Amino acid sequence: MTHPETFYQQLQEICPGRRTLTRHVDLLPYESDALVAFSTKPAAVVLPETEEEVVAIVKVCHAAGVPFVARGSGTSLSGGSMPIKDGVVIALNRLNKILAVDPQQRTAIVQPGVINLKISTAVKQYGLYYAPDPSSQSICTIGGNIAFNSGGAHCLKYGMTSNHILALKVVLPDGEIVEFGSESTEGMGVGPDLIGLFVGSEGLFGIALKITVRLLPIPEQYKTVLAAYDTLEKAGDAVSAVVASGLLPGAMEIMDKMALKAAEAAVKTGYPAGAEALLIVELEGEKEQVEREFAELVNVIEGTGAYAVEVARDEAHRGKIWKGRKGAFSSVGRLSPDYIVQDGVVPRSQLGKALAEIEAASKRYGLGVANVFHAGDGNLHPLIMYDGRIEGQLEQAEKLAGEILATCIKLGGTLTGEHGIGVEKRDYMPLLFGETDLDVMDNIRNQIDTKGIANPGKKLPTGEAPALKMHGMHPLEKAGIISRE
């Protein structure tokens, strides 16, 4: 390894002055991502402003054998963008330009630090928008969306990030620059799906430098329906009824009583009072089609036992409905000083059973759980509330989170829908994948990253785990759910 002083000097030459941070006080904001129970102190944070600087930093890290992690806004809820101990954080927020927009081809070329929502804002003048809409879309970056294959409320109809990335320019962990994909949708099927391999790889394969995204026409009309239920089970059954009818809404979301309480306190949503669960269904498309589907949707909803049904009166009302839903995660902070957001998936047919098991587990542990989820595709987001000031509560919350993930797998689901595996869920991977599967994943990673320096310790349950805020055992290990033996 290069002498530390030489290494830091090389970083300073690439990103001079205050664009290379090494003082403890400057590193503090980067020690954690949105999974704040986990933190690690990096050796340095660099703030590149050009592609060339990013490539130069990666080459210096590779030559020195120093691990690195790329970071955008740090909104990862799985610890995926948490630093590596004694490693480098490459903060990409200054690579935030929309480089080109082609309204006819319906594409845009953007840098990784571009905020998700700003793409739609920039192309609205052409009657276009970028479809993937994570709840954090007003602050999360496209680079992070690619790392975790983010989804959002409307992924039911439009798919995940991977369905909207046409081409990538990437720097691999050894500094080599590669390009794959095509700006033409017709060229996507030529050769192996390297975009599919890279999107969702959580930084293990390098850093996206330039991204070509697919744009869609802004729907001519929206119809947003709220249905209030006196039980969570009825709301879950309503989802099945809508799907069985043959309708394909843009989004179907459910919030339970506790999530509604938090959202109402934060946003003053005006949601129907007294609901144990609220279903939001949104239709979108051409006006004639939406009107026809809306009549059918209302007929279906009225047969599901909803005690109140409301339709968004105008765009302002629609915006308020979605503000309450998309702010649900942060709003839960009004109910609890700390909470963990999980991200398991179950088949739609198993939603009711999964929610019942979550409720039972919540009572066993004595910890509140607020449920907010993408009901249309079975992506659960239970928010487990705890008080980190009370000895042992974090470990209990992690144990409860582990039981929820195990339940998802037992019911035929998976570990993540859009938040990624990161640190928190990496040791559950063997519950979902066999030894051969994991070996293949690890071998692919080792072929691309021969020194194992690109975000090591994340996603795959191999190698040294990142250091944690709580010194000693991982809380899942302490709780008896996992073992590192």
Buried (B, 14 or more C-beta within 10 A) or exposed (E): EBEEEEBBEBBBEBBEEEBBBBEEEEBEEBBBBBBBBBBBBBBBBBBBBBBEBBBBBBBBBBBBEBBBBBBBBBBBBBBBBBBBBBBBBBBBBBBBEBEEBBEEBBBBBBBBBBBBBBBBEBBEEBEBBBBBBBBBBEBBBBBBBBBBBBBBBBBBBBBBBBBBBBBBBBBBBBBBBBEBBBBEEEEBEEEEEBBBBBBBBBBBBBBBBBBBBBBBEBBEBBBBBBBBBBEBBBBBBBBBBBBEBEBBBBBBBBBBBBBBBBBBEBBEBEBBEEBBBBBBBBBBBEEEBBEEBBEBBBEBBEEBBBEBBBEBEEEEBBEBBBBBBBBBBBBBBEBBEBBBBBBBBBBBBBBBBBBBBBBEBBEEBEBBBBBBBBBBBBBBBBBBBBBBEEEEBBBBBBBBBBBBBBBBBBBEBBBBBBBBBBBBBBBBBEBBBEEEEBEEBBEBBEEBBEBBBBBBBBBBBBEEBBBBBBEEEBBBBBBEBBEEE
